[in-house]
Amino acid sequence: MTDIKVHGLPPSTFTRTVLLACHEKRIGYELVPVMPNDIAAINPFRKIPAITHGDLVLYESTAILRYLDRTFPGPKLWPDDSRGIALCDQWISAICDSLVHAALRYMASRYGFLPAPAEMQQQYLDKTREFLPIFDRQLGKTRYLAGEAMTAADLFLAPLYFYFPDIPELKAIADAAPNCARWGREMAARPSVLATEPADKPRLAA
């Protein structure tokens, strides 16, 4: 076992990304449930997740996954070659900078976590409808986002994508993306995904 502690909540997509990485690399961890507003002592930006490992406190999910990949043995989350590393980083950035600001914000508004007027919700939805086909086209070319092997990029996309079926408007977008569906089925069968399935998912706001 290791003394990695993951501070966050399983329904959080970024927390699940970190948990997925731990399972993929077979790193033992302790999950410390904490809400974003209560994490300021270890993350001044009040976002989950964060990890503690000995005297190291680390936040921002990409930094956490890179640390886990470089520190612990087990399957690599990034390729070894510069081209593969760049492609993996590219897709992680595309998820975090584009899809998160569209789909995740729409989800948060529908779950009542992010109050937003109807026109803003529509913008989030329209952007999601624009962005997901880009991922679908890529997954029509390669088995996984950054190539033929699973990488950290897939661990960022999976927790977000797996919420799409729960929201009718997003399900309609996902249903029009067959390559994402194929990839989603493969990811859903991985032991890491099965082990990190949230016991309690948020419910749509009235």
NORCOR-V19090 format. One record per run of one state. SS is the DSSP state (alpha for helix, beta for strand, coil for the rest). FROM is the first residue (numbers start at 1). LEN is the number of residues. If there is no record, write none. Layout:
SS	FROM	LEN
SS	FROM	LEN
//
This chain:
coil	1	3
beta	4	5
coil	9	4
alpha	13	12
coil	25	4
beta	29	5
coil	34	2
alpha	36	3
coil	39	11
beta	50	4
coil	54	2
beta	56	4
coil	60	1
alpha	61	11
coil	72	10
alpha	82	29
coil	111	7
alpha	118	22
coil	140	4
beta	144	1
coil	145	2
beta	147	1
coil	148	4
alpha	152	10
coil	162	2
alpha	164	3
coil	167	1
alpha	168	8
coil	176	2
alpha	178	11
coil	189	2
alpha	191	5
coil	196	11
//
